[in-house]
Amino acid sequence: MLGVCLLFVGIVLINNGMCNLYHVDGKSAAVMNIFTGGLSLFINFVNLVQGNYYAAGTGLLFCFTYLFVAVNNFLGKANPIPFAWFSTFVAVNAVIFGIIEGVTGSAALGIVPDWRWAVIWWLWAILWGTAFVEDIMGKKLGKFTPCLQVFEGVVTAWIPGVMMLLQIW
């Protein structure tokens, strides 16, 4: 299921980045966020039912990110501060998950350390952290954030997702 979810996380990140670069209106950009957030909600509900609480907990961070973005885009000029604090919370957790999945592992969760997951989680932490920098600290990063979204969509989600679907990761 993770490969399916990552495939759509990849396209939503690419879509969000490109929409920001091309100044696409928020309502149009929100559509892919709704699809991806809804798919992630379903997949992680299944994980909850199956007792895969770690997978569900980490996956719901993505789900709520995309649903949050979609709702904010539909509301137009919604205050970005709540999303920025949510993103900050997620970024801190992403650093922790990078350590667990990439460095220490977890016998209780059946996680064997894999440096690729450390890199992916830490790159996600940087992306989620841009909301803190831009909206809490007020430091605009210009085209850096949308370019980072596109880059991370390809490198941290699309490619790993396809590799999982093809069973080569």
MOKAZI-V46820 format. One line per field, one symbol per residue. ss: DSSP state (2 for helix, 1 for strand, 0 for the rest). phi: phi as a letter, one per 20 degrees, with the letter a starting at -180 (. if undefined). burial: # if it has 9 or more other C-alpha atoms within 8 Angstrom, else .. A space follows every 50 residues. Layout:
ss->???
phi->???
burial->???
//
This chain:
ss->02222222222222222222200002222222222222222222222220 00222222222222222222222220000022222222222222222222 22220100001000222222222222222222222200000022222222 2222222222222220000
phi->.fffffgffgfffffffffffelffgffffgfffffffffffgfffgfff neffffffffffgfgffffffffffneffffgffffffgfffffffffff fdcembffemdegbgfffffffffgfffffffffeeemefdmegffffgf gfgffecffffffffeldc
burial->..###################..#.##.######.######.###.##.. .#..###.################........###.##.######.#### ######....#####.####################........###### ###############....
//
